Amino acid sequence: MDIAIEHGLDPYKVIVDHNNEETVKDVLDRGFWAAFTIYPFTKMGNERMVEIAKQYGPERIMVNSAADWGISDPLAVPKTAALMKIRGISDADIELITYRNAITAFAQSGQIDEADFAAIGGAIDQSQKFEGNTILRGGQQPRIDKSSIIIS
């Protein structure tokens, strides 16, 4: 954050990802966007994210998921939204944290068209492959219990 400010970047145009309980306050206090990547087993689970949302509210906070280097859950955002709802966070705050804030932050580049993110419908099946590729990483097996929303 110091380097961004030193180089004249507006904190409102900078997203700091991979936050946790120890970093979020400083990021928000300094005017940056605080992003949280929800991962199974590492970094940030969605139960912890709900507590952060309750403590800090929705302003300049966003959640995201991953499909990268290790075991991840590309459905982490909707699962986190569902858990937020169950734990009493308002629909308006859930929409900000899981969708609208990301659109607002990334739209500053002028390269985002919200229509690109319109729902295309259809069921999600983790066992399906696209051109031989899968969303599963690190030996992860397709989810059988599709009703679970907890990511720990």
WOZI-V700696 format. One record per residue. N is the residue number from 1. RES is the residue in three letters. OMEGA is omega in whole degrees, 0 to 359 (999 if undefined). BURIAL is + if it has 24 or more other C-alpha atoms within 12 Angstrom, else -. Layout:
# WOZI-V700696
N|RES|OMEGA|BURIAL ; N|RES|OMEGA|BURIAL
This chain:
# WOZI-V700696
1|MET|178|+ ; 2|ASP|181|- ; 3|ILE|179|- ; 4|ALA|180|- ; 5|ILE|179|- ; 6|GLU|181|- ; 7|HIS|173|- ; 8|GLY|178|- ; 9|LEU|175|- ; 10|ASP|181|- ; 11|PRO|180|+ ; 12|TYR|179|+ ; 13|LYS|183|+ ; 14|VAL|176|+ ; 15|ILE|176|+ ; 16|VAL|184|+ ; 17|ASP|178|+ ; 18|HIS|176|+ ; 19|ASN|173|+ ; 20|ASN|183|+ ; 21|GLU|183|+ ; 22|GLU|186|- ; 23|THR|191|- ; 24|VAL|183|+ ; 25|LYS|181|+ ; 26|ASP|180|- ; 27|VAL|181|+ ; 28|LEU|180|+ ; 29|ASP|182|- ; 30|ARG|173|- ; 31|GLY|179|+ ; 32|PHE|171|+ ; 33|TRP|179|+ ; 34|ALA|179|+ ; 35|ALA|182|+ ; 36|PHE|175|+ ; 37|THR|182|+ ; 38|ILE|181|+ ; 39|TYR|168|+ ; 40|PRO|171|+ ; 41|PHE|183|- ; 42|THR|173|- ; 43|LYS|188|+ ; 44|MET|174|+ ; 45|GLY|185|+ ; 46|ASN|175|+ ; 47|GLU|176|+ ; 48|ARG|180|+ ; 49|MET|178|+ ; 50|VAL|180|+ ; 51|GLU|177|- ; 52|ILE|179|+ ; 53|ALA|178|+ ; 54|LYS|183|- ; 55|GLN|189|- ; 56|TYR|182|+ ; 57|GLY|188|+ ; 58|PRO|187|+ ; 59|GLU|178|+ ; 60|ARG|175|+ ; 61|ILE|177|+ ; 62|MET|174|+ ; 63|VAL|177|+ ; 64|ASN|178|+ ; 65|SER|182|+ ; 66|ALA|171|+ ; 67|ALA|190|+ ; 68|ASP|194|- ; 69|TRP|185|- ; 70|GLY|179|- ; 71|ILE|181|+ ; 72|SER|181|+ ; 73|ASP|180|+ ; 74|PRO|178|+ ; 75|LEU|183|+ ; 76|ALA|182|+ ; 77|VAL|179|+ ; 78|PRO|177|+ ; 79|LYS|178|+ ; 80|THR|177|+ ; 81|ALA|180|+ ; 82|ALA|180|+ ; 83|LEU|176|+ ; 84|MET|179|+ ; 85|LYS|180|+ ; 86|ILE|184|- ; 87|ARG|169|- ; 88|GLY|176|- ; 89|ILE|185|+ ; 90|SER|177|- ; 91|ASP|181|- ; 92|ALA|179|- ; 93|ASP|177|+ ; 94|ILE|179|+ ; 95|GLU|177|+ ; 96|LEU|186|+ ; 97|ILE|186|+ ; 98|THR|182|+ ; 99|TYR|191|+ ; 100|ARG|180|+ ; 101|ASN|178|+ ; 102|ALA|178|+ ; 103|ILE|181|+ ; 104|THR|183|+ ; 105|ALA|183|+ ; 106|PHE|180|- ; 107|ALA|178|- ; 108|GLN|179|- ; 109|SER|184|- ; 110|GLY|185|- ; 111|GLN|182|- ; 112|ILE|172|- ; 113|ASP|184|- ; 114|GLU|178|- ; 115|ALA|178|- ; 116|ASP|184|- ; 117|PHE|179|- ; 118|ALA|180|- ; 119|ALA|179|- ; 120|ILE|175|- ; 121|GLY|179|- ; 122|GLY|181|- ; 123|ALA|176|- ; 124|ILE|181|- ; 125|ASP|184|- ; 126|GLN|179|- ; 127|SER|180|- ; 128|GLN|177|- ; 129|LYS|174|- ; 130|PHE|182|- ; 131|GLU|177|- ; 132|GLY|182|- ; 133|ASN|180|- ; 134|THR|176|- ; 135|ILE|185|+ ; 136|LEU|182|+ ; 137|ARG|172|- ; 138|GLY|180|- ; 139|GLY|181|- ; 140|GLN|179|- ; 141|GLN|177|- ; 142|PRO|180|- ; 143|ARG|175|- ; 144|ILE|180|- ; 145|ASP|184|- ; 146|LYS|181|- ; 147|SER|182|- ; 148|SER|177|- ; 149|ILE|182|+ ; 150|ILE|175|+ ; 151|ILE|182|+ ; 152|SER|999|-
